[in-house]
Amino acid sequence: MPWARWLFLLPRWAYKLWFALVFFVSLTLLYLPFRFLLRKESSYPRAFRLMRVWAWFLGWVLLVPLRVRREGKLPPPPYVACINHSSYLDIIHTYNVLPDYFLFMGKYELLRWPLFNIFFKGMNIAVNRGNRTEAVRALAKAAQAIERGVSVSIFPEGTIPHTAPRMKPFKDGAFKLAIDLQVPIVPITFLNNWRLFGDPEAPLSRARPGIARAIVHPPIPTAGLTAADLDNLRRRVFDTIEGPLRRP
């Protein structure tokens, strides 16, 4: 019945409205503190700590708190965190998973988001994958951060696939970065963010409260690896992250 379908969609739309309201109202209130902390690089770690507090707040107020299973101990920074991407919740919960100060590598389109774009104008790294020169420049900026001892977090798929939770093939950037600088990779699997919050612009997409779950896998070392090992490293990380997603 048509009315039954609309009745089923109403809770999803109500939750999306709540999500947007909480996210943008809280960001508006925090905008000036973030803007102050993002004025200079020496304050970026403090901005990161405030971001973690905000992410914790969002997880609980949006009714999607995170439960993490740690199968391996995080290595000392710097490292490259590689994470599957299936929901906008992934960005929020990455800050709830990783306690060490890190820089996010995100899609260039984030620079167009009102308010939120301040995080990618300086501290984090916007990657324009449609422009090879700018993409190389973004990787160079990430390499400089790692050389300073700062970790980097990347969604190696590059975007949220329409087939989520099935992953898209990984791009090479994260693995080239890790091999070139001989730093470990930390694979992370978000198990069910795709079930909790889908594309907010899609009327039929999922949206509901629930416990978000993540697995932090043991770090994968890159010491001694060369460019010839890039394909094998990429496949190993892909299989590690995808493994739990295949389980019933």
Backbone bond lengths (Angstrom), bond angles and torsions (degrees), N, CA, C in turn:
res aa  C-N    CA-C-N  psi(-1)  N-CA   C-N-CA  omega(-1)  CA-C   N-CA-C  phi
1 M - - - 1.450 - - 1.523 110.40 -
2 P 1.342 118.48 137.54 1.466 120.65 -179.62 1.516 113.23 -57.52
3 W 1.348 117.27 -40.65 1.463 119.41 -177.87 1.522 111.58 -64.83
4 A 1.338 116.59 -33.16 1.467 120.42 179.45 1.529 110.83 -66.88
5 R 1.329 115.45 -37.09 1.462 119.14 178.72 1.528 110.73 -64.40
6 W 1.335 115.77 -43.94 1.459 119.33 179.08 1.526 110.94 -65.10
7 L 1.309 116.54 -38.01 1.459 120.83 178.65 1.525 110.50 -62.99
8 F 1.317 116.75 -36.80 1.459 121.85 179.08 1.533 111.00 -68.17
9 L 1.334 116.61 -34.67 1.459 120.56 -177.00 1.524 113.23 -79.44
10 L 1.314 117.25 -24.38 1.462 119.96 -176.28 1.537 113.37 -55.94
11 P 1.348 120.04 -45.73 1.474 118.85 178.57 1.531 112.50 -61.35
12 R 1.341 117.10 -35.76 1.467 119.45 178.25 1.519 110.96 -64.16
13 W 1.318 116.55 -46.55 1.463 119.96 -178.92 1.526 110.89 -65.88
14 A 1.320 116.28 -37.02 1.460 119.53 178.35 1.527 110.65 -64.12
15 Y 1.348 115.56 -40.63 1.464 118.63 179.78 1.533 110.67 -68.52
16 K 1.328 117.83 -39.79 1.464 120.12 177.32 1.520 111.20 -61.35
17 L 1.319 116.68 -39.61 1.457 120.64 177.85 1.532 110.13 -64.02
18 W 1.328 116.47 -42.74 1.462 121.05 177.74 1.530 109.98 -62.87
19 F 1.310 117.11 -43.06 1.456 122.37 179.38 1.532 109.71 -58.50
20 A 1.324 117.04 -51.00 1.459 121.08 -178.28 1.524 111.16 -63.13
21 L 1.325 116.23 -41.19 1.459 120.13 -178.70 1.522 111.20 -63.49
22 V 1.341 117.06 -49.21 1.462 121.07 -179.40 1.521 110.72 -63.63
23 F 1.336 116.72 -43.76 1.461 120.54 -176.22 1.529 110.91 -63.22
24 F 1.320 117.34 -52.55 1.457 119.52 -173.02 1.529 112.92 -77.45
25 V 1.326 118.44 -32.71 1.462 118.90 176.04 1.524 110.28 -66.53
26 S 1.339 116.97 -45.20 1.464 119.47 179.79 1.528 111.16 -65.88
27 L 1.342 117.56 -38.45 1.458 120.03 178.28 1.525 110.84 -66.78
28 T 1.323 117.08 -37.71 1.461 120.29 177.34 1.524 110.92 -61.22
29 L 1.339 116.46 -41.84 1.461 120.51 179.50 1.531 111.84 -67.62
30 L 1.335 115.92 -31.60 1.469 120.05 -178.36 1.529 112.86 -93.21
31 Y 1.320 116.76 -2.51 1.469 119.73 -172.29 1.524 111.92 -60.05
32 L 1.319 117.84 -47.14 1.465 120.03 -178.20 1.534 112.07 -65.50
33 P 1.353 119.58 -44.92 1.476 118.02 174.27 1.523 112.79 -58.36
34 F 1.339 117.18 -42.85 1.464 119.37 178.23 1.532 110.49 -63.94
35 R 1.306 117.28 -44.48 1.458 120.77 -179.05 1.531 111.16 -59.81
36 F 1.331 116.01 -40.15 1.469 120.36 177.60 1.523 111.04 -63.78
37 L 1.343 116.62 -45.34 1.469 120.56 -176.64 1.528 112.21 -72.11
38 L 1.330 117.06 -24.48 1.463 120.36 -177.24 1.521 112.53 -91.00
39 R 1.341 117.43 7.32 1.462 119.87 179.66 1.527 112.40 -69.02
40 K 1.329 116.23 -33.13 1.466 119.58 -177.47 1.526 110.47 -139.86
41 E 1.309 114.57 151.04 1.465 120.63 -173.01 1.518 112.91 -62.46
42 S 1.328 117.37 -31.74 1.466 119.65 -178.15 1.530 112.26 -64.68
43 S 1.338 117.07 -18.86 1.461 121.01 179.83 1.523 112.99 -95.85
44 Y 1.333 117.50 -2.54 1.467 119.92 -178.08 1.532 112.69 -57.59
45 P 1.349 119.66 -42.09 1.471 117.90 178.95 1.525 112.74 -60.20
46 R 1.333 117.65 -34.17 1.471 119.58 177.26 1.527 110.60 -70.72
47 A 1.315 116.55 -36.74 1.471 119.69 174.95 1.525 109.76 -62.87
48 F 1.323 116.22 -38.25 1.467 120.67 177.87 1.525 110.86 -62.46
49 R 1.322 117.42 -42.86 1.470 120.20 179.81 1.528 110.85 -64.75
50 L 1.328 116.27 -38.78 1.462 119.12 176.07 1.528 110.38 -65.57
51 M 1.334 117.00 -37.56 1.457 120.90 177.08 1.526 110.80 -61.18
52 R 1.315 117.04 -38.84 1.469 120.24 179.22 1.533 111.08 -66.37
53 V 1.327 116.68 -39.90 1.467 120.18 176.52 1.527 109.69 -62.67
54 W 1.319 116.20 -44.13 1.472 120.86 179.60 1.529 110.51 -62.61
55 A 1.342 116.79 -42.88 1.465 120.64 -179.78 1.523 110.76 -63.76
56 W 1.327 116.58 -40.35 1.474 119.84 176.51 1.524 109.97 -61.35
57 F 1.327 116.83 -45.61 1.463 122.28 178.38 1.529 110.30 -58.26
58 L 1.340 117.12 -47.74 1.458 120.44 -178.02 1.519 111.28 -62.32
59 G 1.323 116.43 -41.61 1.455 119.59 -179.51 1.526 112.38 -56.79
60 W 1.326 116.40 -42.32 1.463 120.07 -176.91 1.528 112.07 -82.20
61 V 1.318 118.16 -43.25 1.466 119.91 -176.65 1.524 110.88 -71.46
62 L 1.326 117.29 -31.15 1.461 120.63 176.01 1.525 111.82 -82.53
63 L 1.337 116.34 0.11 1.475 122.68 175.71 1.522 111.88 65.79
64 V 1.348 115.93 34.51 1.473 121.02 175.42 1.530 109.19 -131.67
65 P 1.343 118.22 56.84 1.469 119.87 -179.95 1.526 110.51 -62.57
66 L 1.330 114.34 154.78 1.469 120.13 -174.04 1.517 111.46 -102.28
67 R 1.335 115.40 135.14 1.461 122.29 171.44 1.533 107.23 -114.16
68 V 1.322 116.60 123.62 1.466 121.68 -174.73 1.523 110.45 -113.09
69 R 1.318 115.93 131.54 1.463 121.19 171.02 1.526 107.93 -106.66
70 R 1.289 116.40 117.56 1.466 121.32 -176.98 1.529 109.13 -100.86
71 E 1.323 115.70 108.57 1.468 120.82 -178.86 1.516 111.64 -91.34
72 G 1.313 116.21 -6.30 1.452 120.96 177.82 1.512 109.46 -153.21
73 K 1.312 115.92 155.25 1.456 121.38 179.44 1.524 109.66 -81.37
74 L 1.317 116.29 136.79 1.460 119.69 177.65 1.529 109.57 -63.15
75 P 1.324 117.23 136.92 1.463 119.42 176.18 1.521 109.68 -74.02
76 P 1.319 117.76 163.38 1.471 118.91 174.06 1.530 109.27 -62.65
77 P 1.320 117.89 143.12 1.472 119.44 176.37 1.527 109.81 -62.88
78 P 1.331 116.95 152.78 1.465 126.69 5.67 1.528 112.15 -91.25
79 Y 1.326 115.08 155.33 1.451 122.36 173.03 1.522 107.80 -149.71
80 V 1.333 115.36 169.75 1.458 121.24 176.76 1.524 107.40 -109.89
81 A 1.327 116.70 117.51 1.465 121.34 176.84 1.519 108.92 -90.53
82 C 1.332 116.93 123.74 1.468 122.60 178.39 1.528 108.27 -111.44
83 I 1.341 116.04 125.16 1.461 121.34 -169.61 1.523 110.00 -133.42
84 N 1.327 116.51 138.20 1.472 118.96 173.97 1.527 109.85 -69.76
85 H 1.323 115.74 150.50 1.471 120.58 -173.25 1.526 109.06 -124.17
86 S 1.353 115.96 112.19 1.458 119.19 -178.22 1.518 113.03 -135.69
87 S 1.346 117.63 -0.09 1.458 120.55 -174.55 1.525 108.88 -166.00
88 Y 1.344 116.23 156.62 1.463 119.59 172.71 1.523 111.33 -66.60
89 L 1.325 117.96 -17.94 1.463 120.42 174.85 1.523 112.09 -62.97
90 D 1.335 116.82 -23.86 1.470 120.15 -177.84 1.522 111.59 -58.24
91 I 1.328 117.09 -40.23 1.464 120.10 -179.29 1.520 110.02 -64.47
92 I 1.323 116.70 -47.96 1.463 120.63 -179.81 1.524 110.98 -59.00
93 H 1.329 115.97 -48.65 1.457 119.03 -172.09 1.520 113.65 -78.88
94 T 1.316 118.18 -15.03 1.469 118.41 172.69 1.526 110.01 -61.38
95 Y 1.329 116.15 -36.77 1.464 119.54 177.71 1.521 111.45 -70.24
96 N 1.320 117.64 -23.08 1.464 121.04 176.60 1.526 112.15 -85.21
97 V 1.325 117.03 -14.79 1.461 121.19 -179.89 1.524 111.45 -92.53
98 L 1.336 116.42 -43.57 1.464 121.41 -171.88 1.530 110.65 -103.34
99 P 1.327 117.85 114.43 1.467 120.16 -179.62 1.523 113.33 -80.68
100 D 1.330 117.51 -21.94 1.458 121.30 -176.33 1.525 110.78 -79.64
101 Y 1.322 116.43 139.91 1.455 121.87 177.50 1.527 109.66 -54.59
102 F 1.323 115.47 126.70 1.457 120.24 178.95 1.519 109.77 -142.20
103 L 1.322 115.39 163.19 1.452 122.50 173.27 1.517 108.65 -106.19
104 F 1.321 116.37 137.52 1.457 122.15 177.16 1.518 109.34 -89.20
105 M 1.317 116.19 135.86 1.462 121.13 167.41 1.529 106.56 -102.19
106 G 1.338 116.94 115.03 1.452 121.47 -176.48 1.511 111.98 -127.08
107 K 1.313 115.60 169.59 1.455 120.12 -177.32 1.529 110.96 -67.55
108 Y 1.318 116.50 150.24 1.455 124.06 -175.59 1.530 111.49 -59.84
109 E 1.323 116.49 -29.37 1.465 120.59 -177.50 1.525 112.86 -62.51
110 L 1.340 117.68 -19.48 1.458 120.05 179.00 1.527 111.90 -63.74
111 L 1.307 117.00 -20.91 1.464 120.50 177.22 1.527 111.62 -68.07
112 R 1.334 116.40 -15.88 1.468 120.22 -179.76 1.526 112.36 -93.81
113 W 1.320 117.71 -6.44 1.463 120.44 -178.93 1.525 110.10 -76.05
114 P 1.328 118.82 127.09 1.466 120.77 177.57 1.533 110.90 -58.67
115 L 1.319 116.82 140.12 1.460 124.98 177.92 1.533 112.11 67.50
116 F 1.338 117.06 -55.85 1.464 120.98 -175.20 1.526 112.24 -62.76
117 N 1.335 116.56 -22.66 1.465 119.27 -176.09 1.529 113.08 -65.98
118 I 1.336 118.76 -15.86 1.470 119.02 -179.76 1.520 111.62 -62.57
119 F 1.341 117.08 -26.13 1.468 119.88 -178.64 1.526 112.29 -73.27
120 F 1.336 116.86 -18.36 1.465 120.29 -177.67 1.524 112.85 -112.02
121 K 1.316 116.39 8.87 1.462 119.72 175.49 1.523 111.73 -90.12
122 G 1.325 116.41 -16.10 1.448 119.04 -178.38 1.508 112.93 -145.06
123 M 1.348 116.63 -65.13 1.459 120.59 -171.65 1.526 111.75 -66.71
124 N 1.327 117.26 -58.07 1.459 120.53 -178.17 1.521 111.18 -86.29
125 I 1.316 116.50 178.89 1.462 121.09 -169.88 1.522 109.80 -122.08
126 A 1.322 116.54 117.16 1.465 121.84 176.31 1.530 108.60 -89.71
127 V 1.327 115.71 129.79 1.464 121.22 -176.23 1.525 109.31 -109.99
128 N 1.315 115.81 118.65 1.471 121.34 175.66 1.524 107.72 -94.94
129 R 1.334 115.76 91.66 1.459 119.32 -175.84 1.524 112.43 -73.26
130 G 1.322 117.04 -10.18 1.457 120.28 176.52 1.506 113.11 -83.45
131 N 1.336 116.71 -6.73 1.452 121.90 -179.90 1.519 108.38 -128.28
132 R 1.315 116.91 109.02 1.466 120.84 -173.85 1.530 112.14 -59.35
133 T 1.325 116.48 -41.26 1.464 119.98 -179.20 1.521 111.26 -61.38
134 E 1.343 115.97 -45.33 1.464 119.64 -179.85 1.520 111.47 -70.04
135 A 1.325 117.74 -33.23 1.466 120.72 177.64 1.525 110.47 -65.44
136 V 1.333 116.51 -41.47 1.467 120.73 177.48 1.524 110.18 -64.69
137 R 1.329 115.85 -38.50 1.469 119.94 178.79 1.533 110.96 -64.75
138 A 1.334 116.98 -37.53 1.462 120.47 178.28 1.528 111.03 -65.64
139 L 1.342 116.73 -41.53 1.465 119.88 177.58 1.520 110.99 -65.05
140 A 1.316 117.11 -35.43 1.469 120.54 177.66 1.530 110.25 -65.04
141 K 1.327 116.63 -39.31 1.465 120.38 177.39 1.525 110.65 -64.88
142 A 1.337 116.59 -39.55 1.462 120.32 176.93 1.526 110.67 -64.53
143 A 1.325 117.01 -40.63 1.461 120.81 178.72 1.527 110.96 -62.55
144 Q 1.324 116.86 -40.32 1.469 120.37 177.73 1.522 111.15 -62.82
145 A 1.339 116.40 -38.31 1.464 120.00 178.25 1.525 110.55 -63.86
146 I 1.324 116.48 -44.89 1.465 120.50 -180.00 1.520 110.47 -62.71
147 E 1.317 117.27 -39.95 1.465 120.74 178.38 1.531 111.79 -63.64
148 R 1.344 116.38 -24.09 1.471 120.56 176.06 1.525 111.55 -86.44
149 G 1.341 116.85 -1.57 1.456 120.23 179.34 1.516 114.37 94.09
150 V 1.342 117.60 13.12 1.461 122.17 -178.07 1.526 109.47 -100.81
151 S 1.310 117.08 131.37 1.469 121.13 178.25 1.526 110.89 -73.79
152 V 1.324 115.44 162.98 1.460 122.11 -179.66 1.521 108.03 -130.79
153 S 1.334 116.33 137.71 1.457 122.32 178.20 1.523 109.75 -113.36
154 I 1.329 116.63 131.70 1.461 121.47 -173.60 1.524 109.86 -136.42
155 F 1.338 115.87 141.22 1.456 121.71 165.08 1.527 106.06 -95.21
156 P 1.334 119.21 99.08 1.466 119.79 -172.62 1.524 114.95 -67.93
157 E 1.333 117.59 -10.68 1.467 119.59 173.81 1.522 111.29 -73.34
158 G 1.331 115.87 -25.59 1.456 120.57 178.36 1.512 114.57 90.66
159 T 1.320 117.77 -23.75 1.454 121.79 -178.51 1.517 109.07 -163.15
160 I 1.321 116.83 172.78 1.469 120.84 176.07 1.529 108.77 -82.67
161 P 1.334 118.31 117.68 1.463 119.37 -178.40 1.526 111.69 -74.93
162 H 1.311 116.24 149.40 1.461 120.69 176.73 1.531 111.22 -68.72
163 T 1.333 115.98 -16.51 1.461 120.84 -177.61 1.527 112.49 -94.30
164 A 1.345 117.55 9.63 1.471 120.36 -177.34 1.540 110.23 -51.06
165 P 1.339 117.53 137.16 1.461 127.60 13.72 1.525 115.65 -85.66
166 R 1.333 118.65 -1.63 1.461 119.68 174.95 1.524 108.63 -63.62
167 M 1.324 116.68 131.16 1.457 120.73 -173.23 1.522 112.24 -88.08
168 K 1.319 114.98 153.42 1.461 121.46 170.45 1.529 108.65 -81.35
169 P 1.331 117.97 159.82 1.468 119.30 174.27 1.528 110.50 -57.47
170 F 1.321 115.65 144.32 1.456 120.67 -179.51 1.525 110.84 -78.47
171 K 1.316 115.15 145.53 1.454 121.12 173.07 1.527 108.94 -84.41
172 D 1.326 117.40 164.15 1.461 121.53 -170.76 1.520 114.91 -81.41
173 G 1.334 118.44 -19.44 1.455 121.02 -167.52 1.518 115.09 -52.94
174 A 1.336 117.48 -47.88 1.462 121.11 -176.67 1.525 111.39 -61.54
175 F 1.313 116.35 -37.36 1.461 121.05 -174.28 1.528 111.63 -79.96
176 K 1.316 115.37 -35.30 1.470 119.38 173.91 1.524 109.35 -64.21
177 L 1.318 116.18 -41.67 1.455 121.47 179.50 1.526 110.86 -60.88
178 A 1.332 116.19 -47.65 1.466 120.56 -177.84 1.518 111.92 -65.34
179 I 1.337 116.60 -40.44 1.465 120.01 -179.74 1.519 111.09 -69.94
180 D 1.326 116.49 -45.06 1.465 119.76 -178.42 1.522 111.86 -59.31
181 L 1.338 116.30 -37.32 1.468 120.19 -175.74 1.527 112.20 -102.50
182 Q 1.352 116.22 0.46 1.466 121.92 175.61 1.535 111.99 55.62
183 V 1.331 115.66 45.78 1.465 120.61 176.78 1.524 108.72 -113.30
184 P 1.328 118.14 151.57 1.474 120.28 -178.05 1.521 112.01 -71.84
185 I 1.334 113.93 159.17 1.463 121.59 173.72 1.521 108.32 -107.09
186 V 1.332 116.12 134.38 1.466 121.58 175.62 1.524 107.82 -108.14
187 P 1.336 118.51 105.79 1.475 120.67 177.01 1.533 110.54 -78.04
188 I 1.320 116.22 136.97 1.464 121.77 179.20 1.527 108.35 -132.73
189 T 1.320 115.71 132.94 1.468 121.70 177.84 1.521 110.09 -112.25
190 F 1.323 116.53 119.53 1.462 120.63 166.97 1.524 106.90 -88.91
191 L 1.342 115.43 115.31 1.454 120.39 -169.92 1.524 114.10 -77.92
192 N 1.318 117.43 -39.96 1.466 118.42 -168.76 1.520 114.58 -137.90
193 N 1.334 118.14 16.48 1.468 118.41 177.48 1.526 111.38 -59.11
194 W 1.324 116.22 -32.06 1.464 120.30 -179.86 1.526 111.45 -65.07
195 R 1.332 117.17 -27.60 1.468 120.41 178.17 1.535 111.60 -77.52
196 L 1.333 115.67 -27.84 1.458 120.11 -173.73 1.516 113.36 -86.95
197 F 1.347 116.66 -35.53 1.460 118.01 -176.41 1.527 109.29 -152.90
198 G 1.334 115.22 107.86 1.455 120.82 178.66 1.519 111.09 -90.55
199 D 1.298 116.53 -159.05 1.468 122.02 180.00 1.528 109.05 -64.72
200 P 1.349 117.99 116.03 1.470 119.08 -176.21 1.526 113.27 -65.01
201 E 1.341 117.56 -19.27 1.459 120.41 -179.69 1.529 112.50 -86.23
202 A 1.326 117.26 -10.62 1.462 120.95 178.80 1.528 109.32 -91.08
203 P 1.332 118.87 117.59 1.467 121.03 -174.12 1.528 113.87 -57.56
204 L 1.340 117.46 -31.83 1.463 120.40 -175.21 1.523 112.86 -97.04
205 S 1.331 118.02 3.98 1.461 119.84 -175.44 1.530 111.34 -70.29
206 R 1.324 115.09 156.83 1.455 121.23 -178.26 1.532 110.95 -66.88
207 A 1.318 115.99 148.15 1.461 121.83 175.06 1.519 108.19 -167.26
208 R 1.329 116.14 111.36 1.472 119.44 -179.76 1.522 109.25 -164.21
209 P 1.332 116.66 157.48 1.465 120.13 173.63 1.527 110.66 -69.24
210 G 1.315 115.94 163.13 1.459 121.32 177.54 1.516 109.99 161.15
211 I 1.301 116.19 168.85 1.464 121.15 178.93 1.524 109.02 -84.92
212 A 1.327 116.77 119.97 1.460 121.80 175.28 1.530 108.44 -79.01
213 R 1.310 115.83 142.83 1.465 119.88 -177.01 1.523 110.14 -127.40
214 A 1.325 114.98 140.33 1.463 120.65 -179.55 1.517 109.71 -139.74
215 I 1.324 115.20 152.24 1.468 121.96 174.88 1.524 107.77 -121.64
216 V 1.321 115.83 127.03 1.464 121.09 171.92 1.523 106.79 -99.76
217 H 1.318 115.77 112.53 1.464 121.13 -176.36 1.531 110.75 -82.34
218 P 1.326 117.08 162.25 1.464 119.30 175.64 1.524 110.60 -59.01
219 P 1.318 117.68 144.11 1.465 119.88 179.93 1.527 111.70 -64.25
220 I 1.308 114.99 148.66 1.470 121.78 178.30 1.523 108.00 -107.95
221 P 1.329 117.75 115.37 1.467 119.48 -176.74 1.525 111.72 -73.37
222 T 1.300 115.27 153.71 1.473 120.69 176.42 1.521 111.30 -122.56
223 A 1.325 117.22 3.90 1.471 120.17 -178.88 1.524 109.73 -57.70
224 G 1.314 115.91 127.28 1.460 121.67 179.10 1.509 114.83 87.54
225 L 1.338 118.02 -9.33 1.460 120.19 179.17 1.522 110.50 -77.55
226 T 1.324 115.23 152.57 1.461 121.56 178.89 1.532 108.81 -126.38
227 A 1.320 115.80 179.44 1.467 120.74 179.82 1.524 111.60 -56.54
228 A 1.348 117.05 -27.81 1.465 120.82 179.67 1.531 112.04 -67.12
229 D 1.336 116.81 -18.89 1.468 121.09 -178.72 1.527 112.70 -94.52
230 L 1.336 117.58 0.73 1.468 120.38 -172.18 1.526 112.05 -59.55
231 D 1.319 117.75 -46.28 1.474 120.03 -177.50 1.522 111.61 -62.49
232 N 1.330 116.11 -43.54 1.463 119.34 179.80 1.528 111.26 -65.05
233 L 1.327 117.09 -39.09 1.459 121.13 179.00 1.532 110.07 -64.95
234 R 1.317 116.23 -44.24 1.461 120.09 179.64 1.518 110.80 -60.65
235 R 1.331 117.29 -43.96 1.470 120.64 179.36 1.526 111.14 -65.15
236 R 1.335 116.24 -39.57 1.465 119.35 -178.80 1.524 110.79 -64.43
237 V 1.323 117.00 -42.93 1.464 120.43 179.22 1.529 110.19 -67.13
238 F 1.319 116.56 -42.33 1.468 120.91 178.50 1.528 110.25 -58.35
239 D 1.319 116.97 -48.66 1.467 120.61 -178.55 1.525 111.58 -64.38
240 T 1.329 116.91 -36.78 1.461 120.74 179.48 1.522 110.95 -64.10
241 I 1.332 116.57 -45.81 1.465 120.55 -178.88 1.521 111.25 -70.72
242 E 1.330 116.50 -39.45 1.467 120.48 -175.43 1.515 112.19 -75.62
243 G 1.328 118.04 -26.54 1.459 120.89 -174.63 1.523 113.97 -47.43
244 P 1.345 118.79 -55.15 1.480 119.13 -179.06 1.531 113.47 -64.89
245 L 1.314 117.77 -23.52 1.462 120.46 -179.81 1.527 111.69 -73.81
246 R 1.322 116.46 -19.37 1.468 120.69 179.33 1.514 112.40 -83.43
247 R 1.328 115.34 -18.78 1.467 118.80 -176.50 1.519 110.35 -75.45
248 P 1.326 116.89 144.14 1.484 119.96 178.84 1.521 111.20 -66.94
